[in-house]
Amino acid sequence: MERIGNLFFKTRNFLFPVFYAILFLPFPRISENYIATFIIGLAITTFGQLVRMVTIGLVYIVRGGKNRRIYADGLVTDGIFSHSRNPMYVGNVLMIAGMSILSNSIFALVIMVPLFVFIYQTIIIAEENYLRTKFGHSYDEYCKKVNRWLPNLQGIVKTFKDNGFDVQKVLMNEYNTAFLWMFGSILLFAYNYYWNRFSEISIEGSTYFIVVLTILIVAYFVLRSYKKRKTKRLKLKV
């Protein structure tokens, strides 16, 4: 499992384009009431995004590793990591489940969601072996207190009081993820609600989608430009 986890850790960024492509394939639908399905899926996806934002805004761990390998400078147990050992992965799974539901694809919900849970489980096992080797007893004690997946919300209010929420850090680190799922959600809505029923497409309806997508794209590039300027200023200071 550790070897499989290390392999998925190296290639995990390539899995999401495949996942998004599968959402647009014409598999059997979850429900004929697409509006209700979309709202439920959007709510779950948004909740997953909020989990990621809270994790980043309080105490953020860079999960990129080094040279596409698992790496950590120190053992972080503060913020949301004092309630769940893998809050970012919890957020990711919620978002994958939500996107699968709002895509109205039974295949995505029944096959892709369990597949990604398995992928993240193997990555977690690989990360745990690395952290246990590097931090030893300290990490074992941390594991005894904090769940691997399911967050323990006891003391969550104190966590927010003890750790200031950094909005700028969230914007700098999460704008790309937010843009991708929002952009994908809009396209999936259009695909399921309009593009599958060409006779019902109206100029007015198409205009709304174009306006929303344009606003989203402009916001993305504004934040991207802001991050580049911010990073450049930090490098100059160093």
DRENMAR-128047 format. One record per residue (C-alpha): residue number from 1; residue in three letters; x, y, z. Coordinates in steps of 0.1 Angstrom, whole numbers, plus 5000, padded with zeros to 4 digits. Layout:
% DRENMAR-128047
num = NUM, residu = ALA, px = X, py = Y, pz = Z
...
END
This chain:
% DRENMAR-128047
num = 1, residu = MET, px = 5000, py = 5000, pz = 5000
num = 2, residu = GLU, px = 5029, py = 5024, pz = 5008
num = 3, residu = ARG, px = 5043, py = 5019, pz = 4973
num = 4, residu = ILE, px = 5010, py = 5025, pz = 4957
num = 5, residu = GLY, px = 5005, py = 5056, pz = 4978
num = 6, residu = ASN, px = 5039, py = 5070, pz = 4968
num = 7, residu = LEU, px = 5030, py = 5064, pz = 4931
num = 8, residu = PHE, px = 4996, py = 5082, pz = 4935
num = 9, residu = PHE, px = 5014, py = 5110, pz = 4954
num = 10, residu = LYS, px = 5036, py = 5116, pz = 4924
num = 11, residu = THR, px = 5008, py = 5114, pz = 4898
num = 12, residu = ARG, px = 4978, py = 5128, pz = 4918
num = 13, residu = ASN, px = 4977, py = 5161, pz = 4899
num = 14, residu = PHE, px = 4971, py = 5142, pz = 4866
num = 15, residu = LEU, px = 4941, py = 5123, pz = 4880
num = 16, residu = PHE, px = 4918, py = 5154, pz = 4883
num = 17, residu = PRO, px = 4917, py = 5162, pz = 4846
num = 18, residu = VAL, px = 4906, py = 5126, pz = 4839
num = 19, residu = PHE, px = 4880, py = 5129, pz = 4867
num = 20, residu = TYR, px = 4866, py = 5161, pz = 4852
num = 21, residu = ALA, px = 4865, py = 5146, pz = 4817
num = 22, residu = ILE, px = 4845, py = 5115, pz = 4830
num = 23, residu = LEU, px = 4819, py = 5139, pz = 4846
num = 24, residu = PHE, px = 4809, py = 5149, pz = 4810
num = 25, residu = LEU, px = 4805, py = 5114, pz = 4797
num = 26, residu = PRO, px = 4768, py = 5103, pz = 4790
num = 27, residu = PHE, px = 4764, py = 5077, pz = 4818
num = 28, residu = PRO, px = 4730, py = 5069, pz = 4834
num = 29, residu = ARG, px = 4717, py = 5097, pz = 4855
num = 30, residu = ILE, px = 4713, py = 5099, pz = 4892
num = 31, residu = SER, px = 4679, py = 5117, pz = 4890
num = 32, residu = GLU, px = 4656, py = 5132, pz = 4864
num = 33, residu = ASN, px = 4652, py = 5162, pz = 4887
num = 34, residu = TYR, px = 4685, py = 5178, pz = 4878
num = 35, residu = ILE, px = 4680, py = 5211, pz = 4896
num = 36, residu = ALA, px = 4676, py = 5193, pz = 4930
num = 37, residu = THR, px = 4706, py = 5170, pz = 4922
num = 38, residu = PHE, px = 4727, py = 5200, pz = 4912
num = 39, residu = ILE, px = 4718, py = 5220, pz = 4944
num = 40, residu = ILE, px = 4727, py = 5190, pz = 4966
num = 41, residu = GLY, px = 4760, py = 5184, pz = 4948
num = 42, residu = LEU, px = 4768, py = 5221, pz = 4949
num = 43, residu = ALA, px = 4762, py = 5223, pz = 4986
num = 44, residu = ILE, px = 4785, py = 5193, pz = 4993
num = 45, residu = THR, px = 4812, py = 5207, pz = 4970
num = 46, residu = THR, px = 4810, py = 5241, pz = 4987
num = 47, residu = PHE, px = 4813, py = 5225, pz = 5021
num = 48, residu = GLY, px = 4844, py = 5206, pz = 5010
num = 49, residu = GLN, px = 4858, py = 5239, pz = 4997
num = 50, residu = LEU, px = 4851, py = 5255, pz = 5031
num = 51, residu = VAL, px = 4869, py = 5227, pz = 5049
num = 52, residu = ARG, px = 4900, py = 5234, pz = 5026
num = 53, residu = MET, px = 4897, py = 5271, pz = 5032
num = 54, residu = VAL, px = 4895, py = 5268, pz = 5070
num = 55, residu = THR, px = 4925, py = 5244, pz = 5070
num = 56, residu = ILE, px = 4946, py = 5268, pz = 5049
num = 57, residu = GLY, px = 4934, py = 5299, pz = 5067
num = 58, residu = LEU, px = 4944, py = 5287, pz = 5102
num = 59, residu = VAL, px = 4975, py = 5265, pz = 5098
num = 60, residu = TYR, px = 4985, py = 5254, pz = 5063
num = 61, residu = ILE, px = 5008, py = 5225, pz = 5055
num = 62, residu = VAL, px = 5024, py = 5225, pz = 5021
num = 63, residu = ARG, px = 5016, py = 5190, pz = 5006
num = 64, residu = GLY, px = 5036, py = 5193, pz = 4975
num = 65, residu = GLY, px = 5066, py = 5174, pz = 4988
num = 66, residu = LYS, px = 5100, py = 5177, pz = 4972
num = 67, residu = ASN, px = 5108, py = 5163, pz = 4938
num = 68, residu = ARG, px = 5073, py = 5147, pz = 4937
num = 69, residu = ARG, px = 5081, py = 5128, pz = 4969
num = 70, residu = ILE, px = 5065, py = 5131, pz = 5003
num = 71, residu = TYR, px = 5084, py = 5156, pz = 5025
num = 72, residu = ALA, px = 5078, py = 5176, pz = 5057
num = 73, residu = ASP, px = 5100, py = 5201, pz = 5075
num = 74, residu = GLY, px = 5081, py = 5197, pz = 5108
num = 75, residu = LEU, px = 5052, py = 5180, pz = 5124
num = 76, residu = VAL, px = 5021, py = 5203, pz = 5124
num = 77, residu = THR, px = 4994, py = 5196, pz = 5149
num = 78, residu = ASP, px = 4978, py = 5230, pz = 5152
num = 79, residu = GLY, px = 4947, py = 5245, pz = 5136
num = 80, residu = ILE, px = 4923, py = 5220, pz = 5120
num = 81, residu = PHE, px = 4951, py = 5194, pz = 5122
num = 82, residu = SER, px = 4943, py = 5192, pz = 5159
num = 83, residu = HIS, px = 4909, py = 5178, pz = 5149
num = 84, residu = SER, px = 4917, py = 5157, pz = 5118
num = 85, residu = ARG, px = 4951, py = 5144, pz = 5106
num = 86, residu = ASN, px = 4941, py = 5149, pz = 5070
num = 87, residu = PRO, px = 4916, py = 5178, pz = 5067
num = 88, residu = MET, px = 4926, py = 5187, pz = 5032
num = 89, residu = TYR, px = 4919, py = 5152, pz = 5020
num = 90, residu = VAL, px = 4886, py = 5153, pz = 5038
num = 91, residu = GLY, px = 4878, py = 5185, pz = 5019
num = 92, residu = ASN, px = 4889, py = 5169, pz = 4986
num = 93, residu = VAL, px = 4867, py = 5138, pz = 4990
num = 94, residu = LEU, px = 4837, py = 5160, pz = 4998
num = 95, residu = MET, px = 4844, py = 5181, pz = 4967
num = 96, residu = ILE, px = 4848, py = 5150, pz = 4945
num = 97, residu = ALA, px = 4815, py = 5135, pz = 4959
num = 98, residu = GLY, px = 4797, py = 5169, pz = 4954
num = 99, residu = MET, px = 4810, py = 5173, pz = 4918
num = 100, residu = SER, px = 4800, py = 5137, pz = 4911
num = 101, residu = ILE, px = 4764, py = 5144, pz = 4923
num = 102, residu = LEU, px = 4760, py = 5177, pz = 4905
num = 103, residu = SER, px = 4773, py = 5161, pz = 4873
num = 104, residu = ASN, px = 4742, py = 5137, pz = 4877
num = 105, residu = SER, px = 4765, py = 5107, pz = 4868
num = 106, residu = ILE, px = 4758, py = 5074, pz = 4885
num = 107, residu = PHE, px = 4792, py = 5062, pz = 4873
num = 108, residu = ALA, px = 4811, py = 5091, pz = 4889
num = 109, residu = LEU, px = 4792, py = 5087, pz = 4922
num = 110, residu = VAL, px = 4794, py = 5049, pz = 4925
num = 111, residu = ILE, px = 4829, py = 5043, pz = 4909
num = 112, residu = MET, px = 4850, py = 5075, pz = 4910
num = 113, residu = VAL, px = 4842, py = 5085, pz = 4946
num = 114, residu = PRO, px = 4852, py = 5052, pz = 4961
num = 115, residu = LEU, px = 4883, py = 5051, pz = 4938
num = 116, residu = PHE, px = 4894, py = 5085, pz = 4950
num = 117, residu = VAL, px = 4888, py = 5075, pz = 4987
num = 118, residu = PHE, px = 4911, py = 5045, pz = 4980
num = 119, residu = ILE, px = 4937, py = 5067, pz = 4963
num = 120, residu = TYR, px = 4938, py = 5092, pz = 4992
num = 121, residu = GLN, px = 4939, py = 5063, pz = 5017
num = 122, residu = THR, px = 4971, py = 5049, pz = 5001
num = 123, residu = ILE, px = 4986, py = 5083, pz = 5000
num = 124, residu = ILE, px = 4978, py = 5088, pz = 5037
num = 125, residu = ILE, px = 4994, py = 5054, pz = 5045
num = 126, residu = ALA, px = 5026, py = 5065, pz = 5026
num = 127, residu = GLU, px = 5026, py = 5098, pz = 5044
num = 128, residu = GLU, px = 5021, py = 5083, pz = 5078
num = 129, residu = ASN, px = 5050, py = 5059, pz = 5072
num = 130, residu = TYR, px = 5072, py = 5088, pz = 5063
num = 131, residu = LEU, px = 5061, py = 5109, pz = 5093
num = 132, residu = ARG, px = 5065, py = 5080, pz = 5117
num = 133, residu = THR, px = 5100, py = 5074, pz = 5105
num = 134, residu = LYS, px = 5110, py = 5110, pz = 5107
num = 135, residu = PHE, px = 5092, py = 5121, pz = 5139
num = 136, residu = GLY, px = 5089, py = 5088, pz = 5158
num = 137, residu = HIS, px = 5072, py = 5089, pz = 5192
num = 138, residu = SER, px = 5058, py = 5124, pz = 5187
num = 139, residu = TYR, px = 5039, py = 5114, pz = 5156
num = 140, residu = ASP, px = 5026, py = 5082, pz = 5174
num = 141, residu = GLU, px = 5012, py = 5104, pz = 5202
num = 142, residu = TYR, px = 4996, py = 5127, pz = 5177
num = 143, residu = CYS, px = 4979, py = 5098, pz = 5160
num = 144, residu = LYS, px = 4965, py = 5085, pz = 5193
num = 145, residu = LYS, px = 4948, py = 5119, pz = 5199
num = 146, residu = VAL, px = 4936, py = 5128, pz = 5164
num = 147, residu = ASN, px = 4915, py = 5108, pz = 5139
num = 148, residu = ARG, px = 4929, py = 5100, pz = 5105
num = 149, residu = TRP, px = 4898, py = 5110, pz = 5086
num = 150, residu = LEU, px = 4867, py = 5119, pz = 5106
num = 151, residu = PRO, px = 4872, py = 5153, pz = 5123
num = 152, residu = ASN, px = 4866, py = 5156, pz = 5161
num = 153, residu = LEU, px = 4849, py = 5190, pz = 5165
num = 154, residu = GLN, px = 4854, py = 5191, pz = 5203
num = 155, residu = GLY, px = 4873, py = 5224, pz = 5210
num = 156, residu = ILE, px = 4868, py = 5238, pz = 5175
num = 157, residu = VAL, px = 4858, py = 5272, pz = 5189
num = 158, residu = LYS, px = 4890, py = 5274, pz = 5209
num = 159, residu = THR, px = 4910, py = 5265, pz = 5177
num = 160, residu = PHE, px = 4895, py = 5295, pz = 5159
num = 161, residu = LYS, px = 4903, py = 5317, pz = 5188
num = 162, residu = ASP, px = 4939, py = 5305, pz = 5192
num = 163, residu = ASN, px = 4947, py = 5307, pz = 5155
num = 164, residu = GLY, px = 4940, py = 5339, pz = 5135
num = 165, residu = PHE, px = 4923, py = 5332, pz = 5101
num = 166, residu = ASP, px = 4945, py = 5345, pz = 5073
num = 167, residu = VAL, px = 4923, py = 5355, pz = 5044
num = 168, residu = GLN, px = 4952, py = 5365, pz = 5022
num = 169, residu = LYS, px = 4968, py = 5330, pz = 5026
num = 170, residu = VAL, px = 4935, py = 5314, pz = 5015
num = 171, residu = LEU, px = 4933, py = 5337, pz = 4984
num = 172, residu = MET, px = 4970, py = 5330, pz = 4975
num = 173, residu = ASN, px = 4967, py = 5292, pz = 4979
num = 174, residu = GLU, px = 4932, py = 5283, pz = 4970
num = 175, residu = TYR, px = 4921, py = 5305, pz = 4941
num = 176, residu = ASN, px = 4931, py = 5279, pz = 4915
num = 177, residu = THR, px = 4911, py = 5250, pz = 4931
num = 178, residu = ALA, px = 4881, py = 5273, pz = 4936
num = 179, residu = PHE, px = 4882, py = 5284, pz = 4900
num = 180, residu = LEU, px = 4885, py = 5249, pz = 4886
num = 181, residu = TRP, px = 4855, py = 5235, pz = 4904
num = 182, residu = MET, px = 4833, py = 5266, pz = 4899
num = 183, residu = PHE, px = 4841, py = 5267, pz = 4862
num = 184, residu = GLY, px = 4835, py = 5229, pz = 4860
num = 185, residu = SER, px = 4802, py = 5233, pz = 4878
num = 186, residu = ILE, px = 4789, py = 5259, pz = 4855
num = 187, residu = LEU, px = 4798, py = 5239, pz = 4824
num = 188, residu = LEU, px = 4782, py = 5208, pz = 4840
num = 189, residu = PHE, px = 4750, py = 5227, pz = 4847
num = 190, residu = ALA, px = 4749, py = 5240, pz = 4811
num = 191, residu = TYR, px = 4757, py = 5205, pz = 4798
num = 192, residu = ASN, px = 4730, py = 5188, pz = 4818
num = 193, residu = TYR, px = 4703, py = 5215, pz = 4818
num = 194, residu = TYR, px = 4707, py = 5230, pz = 4783
num = 195, residu = TRP, px = 4731, py = 5214, pz = 4760
num = 196, residu = ASN, px = 4715, py = 5180, pz = 4763
num = 197, residu = ARG, px = 4682, py = 5196, pz = 4751
num = 198, residu = PHE, px = 4692, py = 5218, pz = 4722
num = 199, residu = SER, px = 4657, py = 5228, pz = 4714
num = 200, residu = GLU, px = 4654, py = 5246, pz = 4748
num = 201, residu = ILE, px = 4685, py = 5267, pz = 4745
num = 202, residu = SER, px = 4677, py = 5304, pz = 4745
num = 203, residu = ILE, px = 4699, py = 5334, pz = 4737
num = 204, residu = GLU, px = 4691, py = 5348, pz = 4771
num = 205, residu = GLY, px = 4701, py = 5316, pz = 4789
num = 206, residu = SER, px = 4734, py = 5314, pz = 4769
num = 207, residu = THR, px = 4741, py = 5351, pz = 4778
num = 208, residu = TYR, px = 4738, py = 5344, pz = 4815
num = 209, residu = PHE, px = 4763, py = 5315, pz = 4813
num = 210, residu = ILE, px = 4788, py = 5336, pz = 4792
num = 211, residu = VAL, px = 4785, py = 5365, pz = 4817
num = 212, residu = VAL, px = 4791, py = 5343, pz = 4848
num = 213, residu = LEU, px = 4820, py = 5325, pz = 4831
num = 214, residu = THR, px = 4836, py = 5358, pz = 4821
num = 215, residu = ILE, px = 4833, py = 5372, pz = 4857
num = 216, residu = LEU, px = 4849, py = 5340, pz = 4870
num = 217, residu = ILE, px = 4878, py = 5340, pz = 4845
num = 218, residu = VAL, px = 4885, py = 5377, pz = 4852
num = 219, residu = ALA, px = 4885, py = 5371, pz = 4889
num = 220, residu = TYR, px = 4909, py = 5341, pz = 4884
num = 221, residu = PHE, px = 4934, py = 5362, pz = 4865
num = 222, residu = VAL, px = 4932, py = 5391, pz = 4889
num = 223, residu = LEU, px = 4940, py = 5368, pz = 4918
num = 224, residu = ARG, px = 4967, py = 5351, pz = 4898
num = 225, residu = SER, px = 4983, py = 5384, pz = 4890
num = 226, residu = TYR, px = 4981, py = 5395, pz = 4927
num = 227, residu = LYS, px = 4998, py = 5363, pz = 4938
num = 228, residu = LYS, px = 5026, py = 5368, pz = 4913
num = 229, residu = ARG, px = 5032, py = 5404, pz = 4924
num = 230, residu = LYS, px = 5031, py = 5393, pz = 4961
num = 231, residu = THR, px = 5056, py = 5365, pz = 4955
num = 232, residu = LYS, px = 5079, py = 5388, pz = 4936
num = 233, residu = ARG, px = 5079, py = 5413, pz = 4964
num = 234, residu = LEU, px = 5087, py = 5386, pz = 4989
num = 235, residu = LYS, px = 5116, py = 5374, pz = 4968
num = 236, residu = LEU, px = 5130, py = 5410, pz = 4966
num = 237, residu = LYS, px = 5128, py = 5414, pz = 5003
num = 238, residu = VAL, px = 5148, py = 5382, pz = 5008
END
